[in-house]
């Protein structure tokens, strides 16, 4: 029983490593793409990611606190 407890984490790690390798091989991309400098930053040219694949939500607007000391304070 103690041998099983010693070997079990190694077996689990080996299985997870095999799953990771299979996942990477099955997600192959013929064109990894490249970054090209453009005005204001870099742009990804080529690759397996289409412009709509990654959606970045707009940040929620937040209230700017007043600098006027006579203004009522919230909270």
N, C-alpha and C positions, 0 to 999 in steps of 0.2 A: 504494500500500500504506500510506503514511503517513496518507493521508486516511481510510482505513478505520480505522486505529488511533485517530485523533482522533474519529471519529464514532461508533464502536462503543459507548463508554460512554454517550453521549447517547441512542443508540437503546435501549440496555438500560434506562436510567433512564425513558425515555418509556413503554416497554412495562410496566415495573413500576408506574408511576403509573396507567396505564390499568387494569391488573389491580386495583389498590387501589380505584379509583373504582367499578369494576364490582362488586367484592366488597361495598363499603359499600352500594351501591344495592340489591343483591340481598338484603341482610340487613336490610331495612327493618323497622321496628317502629312500629306505629300509636300505641302508648302508651309514651313513653319512661320514664314513671314519675316519682316525686318522693320525696324524703326528708322524713320527718315526725319531729320530735323526740318521743321517748318516754322513759320513765324509764330512765336508764342509757345513753342514746345516741340513735341515729337508726334508723328503720326505713324500708325501701324499700317504697313503696306503688305498685302497678301495675307497668308495665314488661313486658319480654319474658322475664324470668328467673323461672323457677319455683323454689320452695324447694329442690328436689332437684338442680337443675342444677349447683350449685357444692358440691363435697364437700370439707370441711376435715377432714383426718385429725387424730386426737387425738395430742398430742405423746407421745413415748416417755418413760416415767418415768426419772428419773435419780437416782443415789444422792447423798444429801446428806453431805458430809464431816463427820466427827466433830470437835467442838471440844475434845475431851479430849486433852491433850498426851501422856498415857500410853497412849492407844489405838494399836495397830499401824497403820502407814501402808502403803497399797498403792502399788505402782509402784516 
